[in-house]
Amino acid sequence: MEIYQHFRKEEQPFIDQVLSWQEEVGRSFQRKLSDFLDPREQKIFASIIGNNEEFHWRFFGGGTKSERKRAILAPYYEEAVEPDFELVLLQASYPAKFVTLAHRDVLGSFLSLGIKRKKMGDLIVKDGVIQIIVASEISTYVQFNLTAIKKAAVSFAPKPLSALMEKDEAWQEKNTTVSSLRLDVVLKEIYNISRQNAAQFIQKGLVKVNFRVVESSAFLLEEGDLISLRGKGRSHVKAVHGLSRKDKYKITAEILK
């Protein structure tokens, strides 16, 4: 299909899924509620549905700065309000003076329950408090089964979405030029490492682009891509400004501090 040429090959299954949702809603005139979508999936969804006047669509993840969000695709005459997204905010506390918990610890314990990542939205660990946004259909299961993380006993209980904490995230902007948009080249510039080291990190499976492991140094990045390098944090290709007079790409990157 012509639409595929605008996206990456590995994104074709998700494109097909969005197209099937569109066909289903158009045929049945019943809304579709998705699982949680990461930012790249949200971008693909919005690009495919676009300004089609036959549909109304909206994203919501629980808060104004939510990263992962559910989508509602509905006939044009229906409006989607926040309760329609069927989100539950679960909160637990732990003794931060005695136990150190990180995002990866909570996520690992959540996934160990046999629940897929797409059923969880944003996750915040801050000042002895854990908050997770989950799809309502798994809320009770999580409350009964996620009772320990590392050595800390936890007890999750639902809270109103208005109690969602803000993430402590500070992004530092960096303007630079790169000879190409290859993953290894951009990693070198963003993280101030050698290109050889960048290639080794990629080959070892330590690099994710848009939450998926990428093991090819030749992978071409695009504007909006989120990058994660294990041990060195997250970054974001905020903008690609085109070529300089020396035929180098001018980019603006953001690094999470």
Secondary structure by P-SEA (a helix, b strand, c coil): ccccccccccaaaaaaaaaaaaaaaaaccbbbbbccccaaaaaaaaaaacccccccccccccccccccbbbbbbcccccccccccbbbbbbbbcccccccccaaaaaaaaaaaccccccccbbbbcccbbbbbbcccaaaaaaacccccccbbbbbbbbccccbbbbbbbbbbbbbccccccaaaaaaaaacccaaaaaaaaaacccccccccccccccccccbbbbbcccbbbbbcccccccccccbbbbbbbbcc
